Amino acid sequence: MDRYRHNLTRLEQALAAEPGVSSVFDLAADARPLAPLAPGRPSLAPASVLVPLREGGSGLSVILTRRSTRLKHHPGQVAFPGGKQDPGDATPLDAALREAREEIGLMPEQVQVLGTFDRHETVTRFNVTPYVGLVDAGFEPVPDRGEVDEVFEVPLAFLMDPGNYQFYARRWQGALRQYPVIPYGPHYIWGATARMLKSLAERMRDP
């Protein structure tokens, strides 16, 4: 319990800092999109995710999903519950909570929202706001099989350890783009999910 309280305190301190902006384009500035999505619209559309945490036998763990292989966008990738902000969502937080309910059956009343941290710009032209929330210990995921193939958990301590991060590079739209990867058992966490976890880890190491 003392370790749990210590890690929770570090997390709360990290979330108290002013949010910044991280971007996949930080590692490939030449690939940053300059044109708007459409006349009168910003270059990056609003989206949000929930970073769900809950206490387990070994401390806090992060609930993640593996997206359905039948989806058109990012099939099979590891992700947080979340998605684009719809017109019916009053705030980005409302969007994240709605998506968590739809994707894994997590009801808003089962989440204690702790705060947010760095927004993240993606190659798919979204500006993603991540929210961290404590989930009731008794929550049992009910995945929407049309969107989610698997729900699993990773210890927060593992994700906060810089030694567990690897960096890969590949050429994308004529530019060499580097990206972080977190291997965990059979899972391969990369892309925006890994980049947001890296931002949170950096904040927790130096809140």
Backbone bond lengths (Angstrom), bond angles and torsions (degrees), N, CA, C in turn:
res aa  C-N    CA-C-N  psi(-1)  N-CA   C-N-CA  omega(-1)  CA-C   N-CA-C  phi
1 M - - - 1.454 - - 1.528 111.23 -
2 D 1.357 117.06 -38.35 1.462 119.69 178.37 1.526 110.67 -62.34
3 R 1.332 116.67 -40.85 1.471 120.13 178.60 1.526 109.88 -65.46
4 Y 1.330 116.26 -39.11 1.461 120.09 178.13 1.517 110.50 -61.95
5 R 1.327 117.29 -46.40 1.458 120.70 -179.62 1.522 110.63 -64.83
6 H 1.335 117.34 -38.01 1.463 121.10 179.61 1.523 110.24 -63.14
7 N 1.338 116.40 -47.69 1.464 119.74 -179.09 1.517 111.36 -66.77
8 L 1.336 116.85 -36.28 1.457 120.05 178.69 1.526 110.32 -66.41
9 T 1.334 116.78 -39.05 1.468 120.51 177.97 1.522 110.71 -64.01
10 R 1.329 117.23 -43.31 1.473 120.73 177.51 1.525 110.59 -61.15
11 L 1.320 115.56 -40.07 1.457 120.00 179.78 1.521 110.73 -64.98
12 E 1.313 117.23 -45.14 1.460 120.81 179.86 1.524 111.14 -63.52
13 Q 1.330 117.39 -38.08 1.463 120.91 176.61 1.530 110.79 -64.09
14 A 1.333 116.28 -41.20 1.467 120.38 -179.97 1.520 110.81 -64.11
15 L 1.330 117.15 -38.57 1.450 120.93 -177.54 1.527 112.20 -77.46
16 A 1.336 116.73 -16.07 1.463 120.23 179.25 1.526 112.24 -75.02
17 A 1.326 117.06 -19.42 1.467 120.63 -179.86 1.523 110.13 -71.40
18 E 1.320 115.87 154.42 1.461 121.13 -179.57 1.535 110.24 -63.43
19 P 1.350 117.46 126.97 1.467 119.10 179.15 1.520 112.09 -63.84
20 G 1.304 115.91 144.16 1.455 121.47 174.77 1.514 110.15 -113.78
21 V 1.321 116.33 -151.96 1.453 121.90 178.93 1.521 108.34 -135.96
22 S 1.323 116.23 126.70 1.454 120.54 170.38 1.524 107.46 -109.37
23 S 1.294 116.11 161.70 1.452 118.61 -175.91 1.508 110.80 -153.44
24 V 1.329 115.76 141.39 1.451 119.32 171.27 1.519 110.14 -61.76
25 F 1.333 116.84 -24.66 1.458 120.92 -179.14 1.523 112.50 -78.05
26 D 1.337 117.95 -7.30 1.461 120.24 174.09 1.523 110.53 -59.04
27 L 1.339 115.86 -30.62 1.460 121.56 -178.17 1.521 112.16 -99.96
28 A 1.336 116.08 1.52 1.471 120.42 177.68 1.520 107.81 -156.43
29 A 1.315 116.13 70.65 1.462 120.00 -174.61 1.526 112.48 -60.04
30 D 1.322 117.21 -30.31 1.464 120.13 -178.48 1.529 112.68 -67.13
31 A 1.355 116.36 -18.37 1.462 119.89 -177.56 1.523 112.36 -93.11
32 R 1.342 118.50 -1.31 1.463 120.48 -177.92 1.532 110.00 -62.93
33 P 1.357 117.65 129.44 1.461 119.21 179.97 1.514 110.94 -72.43
34 L 1.320 116.35 136.23 1.455 121.14 -179.26 1.531 111.56 -107.19
35 A 1.315 117.56 -29.35 1.460 120.46 -177.19 1.518 110.67 -79.01
36 P 1.328 118.43 145.49 1.458 120.27 176.70 1.514 111.37 -69.75
37 L 1.348 116.07 160.44 1.452 119.69 177.90 1.523 111.06 -63.72
38 A 1.317 115.95 -38.09 1.465 121.99 179.35 1.520 106.73 -162.05
39 P 1.339 117.84 160.90 1.473 119.39 -179.77 1.526 111.80 -53.79
40 G 1.317 115.06 128.97 1.460 120.54 178.47 1.509 114.61 83.87
41 R 1.333 118.22 -0.74 1.464 120.63 179.66 1.525 109.96 -111.67
42 P 1.336 117.48 149.84 1.466 119.73 178.61 1.521 110.75 -69.49
43 S 1.323 116.09 163.72 1.455 120.72 -179.75 1.520 112.05 -65.39
44 L 1.334 117.64 -29.50 1.456 121.41 -177.38 1.528 109.68 -120.45
45 A 1.322 116.76 128.34 1.455 121.86 -178.92 1.529 110.01 -85.75
46 P 1.348 118.34 147.38 1.467 120.93 -177.58 1.527 112.31 -74.58
47 A 1.320 114.97 139.07 1.459 122.63 175.07 1.527 107.52 -149.50
48 S 1.306 117.04 167.82 1.464 120.12 179.00 1.519 109.90 -154.11
49 V 1.324 115.05 157.05 1.464 121.44 177.86 1.522 108.85 -135.41
50 L 1.324 114.65 159.40 1.454 121.49 172.68 1.521 108.14 -107.45
51 V 1.332 115.98 131.05 1.467 121.81 173.36 1.523 105.73 -100.67
52 P 1.352 117.78 91.93 1.465 120.00 -173.28 1.528 111.53 -83.30
53 L 1.324 115.92 129.02 1.455 122.05 178.53 1.524 109.13 -118.58
54 R 1.320 115.54 145.14 1.464 117.82 169.64 1.513 110.21 -147.45
55 E 1.324 114.31 156.45 1.455 120.36 -177.63 1.512 109.93 -81.16
56 G 1.322 114.99 133.76 1.458 121.14 176.11 1.511 110.16 -128.35
57 G 1.315 116.31 -169.52 1.455 120.23 -178.04 1.514 113.38 -64.22
58 S 1.334 117.24 -26.98 1.469 120.80 -178.53 1.527 111.81 -108.96
59 G 1.320 117.66 18.75 1.465 120.91 179.42 1.516 111.07 107.86
60 L 1.318 115.87 -160.81 1.457 120.84 -178.27 1.524 111.29 -70.73
61 S 1.315 115.61 142.59 1.462 121.05 174.36 1.518 108.94 -131.71
62 V 1.329 115.85 156.10 1.458 122.98 179.98 1.526 108.62 -102.82
63 I 1.326 115.87 130.29 1.460 121.02 176.42 1.527 108.79 -87.58
64 L 1.324 116.37 124.20 1.456 122.75 -179.76 1.525 110.00 -125.22
65 T 1.308 115.89 161.77 1.460 120.86 176.53 1.518 109.96 -121.35
66 R 1.323 114.84 156.17 1.458 120.31 167.79 1.519 106.39 -111.06
67 R 1.318 115.51 116.50 1.448 120.84 -174.60 1.528 111.81 -63.30
68 S 1.310 115.26 149.27 1.460 120.69 -179.62 1.527 110.76 -58.81
69 T 1.319 115.85 140.48 1.461 120.58 176.52 1.524 111.46 -72.79
70 R 1.328 116.61 -7.39 1.463 120.56 179.45 1.528 112.49 -90.15
71 L 1.333 117.20 -7.94 1.455 119.86 -178.85 1.525 110.98 -72.97
72 K 1.323 115.01 150.89 1.462 120.46 -179.97 1.518 111.46 -73.45
73 H 1.352 116.76 -39.36 1.464 121.19 -177.02 1.528 110.34 -106.72
74 H 1.313 116.19 130.31 1.471 124.08 176.20 1.531 112.89 53.28
75 P 1.314 119.35 47.35 1.467 120.40 -179.76 1.524 111.39 -63.91
76 G 1.315 116.14 136.53 1.455 121.64 175.50 1.512 115.92 77.08
77 Q 1.316 118.28 -1.93 1.460 120.27 -177.77 1.529 111.09 -81.27
78 V 1.324 115.14 152.69 1.462 121.50 175.43 1.525 108.80 -79.52
79 A 1.333 116.28 136.43 1.460 119.83 -174.78 1.525 110.69 -151.33
80 F 1.327 114.83 163.99 1.455 121.21 166.65 1.528 108.35 -83.17
81 P 1.326 118.53 155.73 1.462 118.53 168.72 1.529 109.54 -61.10
82 G 1.315 117.14 134.10 1.464 119.12 179.98 1.499 111.64 156.78
83 G 1.333 115.15 -178.45 1.450 120.59 -179.84 1.510 110.81 171.11
84 K 1.322 115.57 -164.29 1.457 120.28 -175.83 1.531 111.02 -72.16
85 Q 1.316 114.71 152.84 1.457 120.64 178.61 1.525 109.20 -80.13
86 D 1.328 116.71 120.37 1.453 122.58 179.99 1.526 110.87 -86.97
87 P 1.331 118.00 160.84 1.472 120.42 179.14 1.528 113.24 -56.68
88 G 1.331 118.19 -29.14 1.454 120.96 -179.90 1.514 114.77 -79.92
89 D 1.339 117.66 -6.15 1.467 121.71 179.14 1.522 109.48 -87.97
90 A 1.331 116.89 118.90 1.462 120.31 -177.54 1.524 111.64 -67.71
91 T 1.324 117.51 -33.70 1.467 122.14 -177.40 1.528 108.96 -141.14
92 P 1.337 117.51 165.27 1.465 119.67 173.36 1.536 112.35 -58.67
93 L 1.331 117.32 -35.90 1.468 119.76 178.08 1.521 110.84 -62.94
94 D 1.334 117.17 -41.53 1.460 120.28 177.06 1.529 110.75 -58.24
95 A 1.329 116.28 -39.06 1.459 120.20 179.42 1.527 110.71 -64.96
96 A 1.333 117.33 -44.33 1.463 120.97 -179.33 1.526 111.21 -63.17
97 L 1.329 116.80 -42.81 1.462 120.37 179.92 1.528 111.57 -68.72
98 R 1.315 116.40 -38.20 1.474 119.44 177.79 1.525 110.39 -63.15
99 E 1.324 116.13 -45.91 1.457 119.62 -179.37 1.528 111.39 -63.96
100 A 1.338 117.59 -38.07 1.465 120.60 178.37 1.524 110.81 -64.40
101 R 1.321 116.12 -37.64 1.472 119.62 176.86 1.522 110.44 -65.90
102 E 1.329 116.66 -44.05 1.463 120.43 -177.35 1.529 112.48 -70.52
103 E 1.327 116.97 -38.52 1.463 120.42 -172.57 1.525 113.17 -82.44
104 I 1.350 117.40 -41.88 1.475 119.05 -173.78 1.520 113.15 -129.47
105 G 1.334 118.24 8.84 1.459 120.54 177.47 1.510 114.97 73.86
106 L 1.330 117.82 21.08 1.461 121.93 179.36 1.527 108.85 -86.58
107 M 1.329 116.45 115.34 1.457 120.85 -177.92 1.531 110.11 -81.97
108 P 1.336 118.13 146.62 1.468 120.85 -179.08 1.532 113.45 -54.88
109 E 1.340 117.06 -35.39 1.463 119.48 -178.62 1.533 112.78 -71.99
110 Q 1.339 116.56 -8.28 1.465 120.88 176.47 1.521 112.42 -92.70
111 V 1.330 117.38 4.57 1.465 121.97 -175.10 1.522 110.09 -122.93
112 Q 1.329 116.44 130.07 1.463 122.40 169.64 1.524 106.85 -103.81
113 V 1.322 116.63 106.11 1.465 120.86 -176.65 1.526 109.21 -74.05
114 L 1.330 116.37 125.01 1.465 121.94 -177.94 1.524 112.47 -93.79
115 G 1.323 117.29 -28.25 1.458 119.28 -178.95 1.513 110.90 152.35
116 T 1.315 115.07 -169.15 1.460 121.64 -178.21 1.520 109.57 -129.99
117 F 1.314 115.65 170.06 1.471 120.15 175.77 1.523 107.93 -143.24
118 D 1.311 118.01 -157.26 1.463 122.07 -168.73 1.531 112.94 -54.66
119 R 1.327 115.44 127.98 1.464 120.52 170.48 1.533 109.04 -66.57
120 H 1.330 115.20 155.61 1.459 118.66 -175.96 1.516 111.10 -130.84
121 E 1.333 116.30 129.48 1.457 122.40 176.06 1.527 109.04 -90.97
122 T 1.333 116.44 131.36 1.461 120.51 -176.86 1.528 111.61 -109.70
123 V 1.315 115.46 163.10 1.458 120.31 177.83 1.523 111.23 -68.13
124 T 1.319 116.72 -19.42 1.463 120.77 178.53 1.526 111.71 -88.43
125 R 1.343 116.47 15.39 1.458 123.87 172.85 1.530 113.81 66.70
126 F 1.332 114.82 43.63 1.456 120.64 172.34 1.518 109.63 -119.31
127 N 1.323 115.13 145.75 1.457 122.67 173.30 1.524 106.09 -107.04
128 V 1.338 116.55 102.67 1.460 122.52 -168.07 1.527 110.88 -98.16
129 T 1.329 116.12 125.78 1.460 122.06 174.62 1.520 108.82 -99.90
130 P 1.345 118.32 119.26 1.468 120.36 178.72 1.531 111.36 -93.87
131 Y 1.309 116.33 136.56 1.463 122.64 176.03 1.523 108.54 -117.67
132 V 1.332 116.45 136.06 1.455 121.86 178.79 1.524 108.12 -101.05
133 G 1.327 116.23 131.90 1.458 119.62 -179.83 1.514 111.96 -139.77
134 L 1.347 116.10 143.60 1.464 121.98 173.46 1.519 108.38 -86.65
135 V 1.311 116.07 129.44 1.455 122.51 -176.37 1.524 109.15 -103.41
136 D 1.323 116.23 143.13 1.458 120.77 176.44 1.521 110.44 -53.26
137 A 1.344 115.40 138.06 1.468 119.78 -176.50 1.521 111.84 -61.01
138 G 1.324 117.92 -29.94 1.456 120.59 -177.20 1.508 114.96 -85.22
139 F 1.319 118.44 5.08 1.467 120.92 -178.64 1.522 111.18 -63.41
140 E 1.326 115.96 131.73 1.456 122.28 175.35 1.528 108.69 -117.69
141 P 1.311 118.54 116.57 1.476 120.63 -177.86 1.525 112.41 -60.66
142 V 1.318 114.80 140.32 1.466 122.22 172.48 1.528 105.86 -125.78
143 P 1.323 117.63 86.77 1.470 119.94 -173.84 1.525 112.58 -70.09
144 D 1.320 114.34 142.11 1.458 121.37 170.60 1.524 106.93 -78.76
145 R 1.326 117.12 110.95 1.460 120.75 -172.55 1.525 112.35 -67.78
146 G 1.316 117.31 -14.25 1.447 118.79 175.01 1.512 112.68 -75.59
147 E 1.353 116.89 -20.70 1.458 121.56 -177.26 1.524 113.62 -118.69
148 V 1.322 117.35 -28.88 1.465 121.38 -170.49 1.521 110.31 -128.25
149 D 1.329 117.01 125.03 1.461 121.44 176.33 1.523 112.05 -88.70
150 E 1.336 116.98 -27.10 1.465 119.58 -174.46 1.524 109.75 -156.79
151 V 1.338 115.70 144.48 1.458 122.66 170.50 1.524 107.01 -119.67
152 F 1.320 117.35 129.20 1.461 120.71 -178.84 1.521 109.70 -144.50
153 E 1.321 116.07 170.27 1.459 121.38 -177.72 1.525 110.60 -125.10
154 V 1.324 114.65 147.94 1.461 122.47 177.42 1.529 107.65 -129.71
155 P 1.324 118.74 132.27 1.473 119.56 178.22 1.530 111.32 -56.14
156 L 1.320 116.02 134.36 1.460 120.06 178.87 1.526 110.29 -59.34
157 A 1.332 117.37 -38.39 1.466 120.69 -178.97 1.531 110.92 -59.86
158 F 1.330 117.43 -36.86 1.467 120.73 178.38 1.524 110.35 -65.57
159 L 1.328 116.56 -42.75 1.462 120.66 -177.66 1.524 112.27 -72.74
160 M 1.324 117.79 -22.36 1.456 121.16 179.98 1.528 112.50 -88.60
161 D 1.324 117.63 -5.68 1.470 121.61 -177.92 1.534 109.06 -87.31
162 P 1.345 118.53 115.10 1.471 120.35 -178.66 1.518 112.90 -61.57
163 G 1.326 118.11 -21.78 1.448 121.00 179.18 1.515 113.65 -68.71
164 N 1.331 116.66 -14.37 1.459 120.87 -179.78 1.527 112.90 -93.79
165 Y 1.338 116.30 3.75 1.460 120.51 179.34 1.527 110.13 -100.18
166 Q 1.320 115.33 139.43 1.461 122.44 172.58 1.523 108.15 -121.07
167 F 1.328 116.50 158.71 1.467 120.30 178.41 1.518 109.42 -124.02
168 Y 1.316 113.48 128.24 1.456 121.46 178.40 1.532 108.17 -114.80
169 A 1.322 115.96 166.67 1.458 120.41 177.46 1.526 109.36 -143.14
170 R 1.328 114.75 143.42 1.462 119.78 173.33 1.513 108.85 -151.74
171 R 1.304 115.89 158.29 1.454 120.35 -178.98 1.516 109.35 -85.45
172 W 1.322 115.84 130.32 1.463 122.12 -177.79 1.520 108.87 -138.63
173 Q 1.324 116.54 120.22 1.464 123.06 -178.87 1.530 111.53 52.60
174 G 1.314 115.26 42.33 1.450 121.18 175.36 1.514 115.66 83.37
175 A 1.358 117.88 -1.48 1.465 121.29 -179.17 1.525 109.25 -120.58
176 L 1.338 115.99 145.70 1.458 121.00 176.62 1.520 108.28 -82.14
177 R 1.322 116.22 116.47 1.468 120.67 -175.46 1.523 109.72 -112.73
178 Q 1.332 116.28 126.87 1.457 122.02 174.70 1.519 109.52 -94.22
179 Y 1.328 115.59 150.55 1.459 118.97 178.93 1.525 109.71 -152.79
180 P 1.349 117.12 147.00 1.461 120.78 179.29 1.519 111.44 -80.24
181 V 1.320 115.13 149.54 1.460 123.03 178.40 1.524 108.10 -134.80
182 I 1.338 116.20 138.70 1.463 121.41 176.93 1.528 107.78 -123.81
183 P 1.328 119.51 98.25 1.464 120.19 174.61 1.534 109.70 -72.90
184 Y 1.318 116.19 134.95 1.469 120.67 176.83 1.517 107.96 -145.01
185 G 1.337 116.31 104.35 1.455 120.37 -177.20 1.525 109.39 56.96
186 P 1.344 117.54 -128.47 1.463 119.92 179.28 1.525 113.25 -81.47
187 H 1.327 116.11 -0.86 1.463 120.11 -173.41 1.529 111.01 -98.55
188 Y 1.315 113.74 150.23 1.464 123.07 -176.09 1.524 106.16 -129.88
189 I 1.339 115.76 97.25 1.467 121.50 -175.64 1.520 108.21 -92.65
190 W 1.326 116.83 121.13 1.461 120.01 -178.03 1.523 109.22 -150.35
191 G 1.331 115.68 -169.92 1.454 120.51 177.17 1.519 113.07 65.98
192 A 1.329 115.71 -148.31 1.459 121.14 -176.10 1.523 111.49 -60.77
193 T 1.341 117.47 -35.29 1.465 120.48 -179.45 1.521 110.60 -62.45
194 A 1.324 117.07 -48.06 1.469 120.32 179.01 1.525 111.09 -65.38
195 R 1.336 116.97 -37.84 1.462 119.73 -178.45 1.530 110.93 -66.18
196 M 1.336 117.24 -39.74 1.470 119.84 177.72 1.522 111.53 -69.10
197 L 1.324 116.99 -38.05 1.463 119.63 176.15 1.527 110.68 -63.74
198 K 1.322 116.60 -38.52 1.465 120.28 177.87 1.536 110.29 -63.94
199 S 1.323 117.64 -40.35 1.473 120.87 177.79 1.517 110.71 -62.45
200 L 1.336 116.10 -43.25 1.464 119.57 178.83 1.531 111.33 -65.54
201 A 1.327 116.96 -40.21 1.455 121.02 178.78 1.525 111.13 -61.39
202 E 1.327 116.75 -42.43 1.458 120.63 179.56 1.515 110.84 -64.18
203 R 1.314 117.32 -37.56 1.460 120.81 178.09 1.539 111.03 -67.51
204 M 1.318 116.37 -39.81 1.468 118.97 -178.60 1.525 111.98 -71.00
205 R 1.334 117.28 -29.01 1.460 119.73 177.08 1.524 111.06 -74.59
206 D 1.332 116.79 -28.10 1.465 120.18 -177.26 1.532 109.42 -142.09
207 P 1.355 117.31 67.33 1.472 119.60 -176.83 1.511 112.45 -68.00
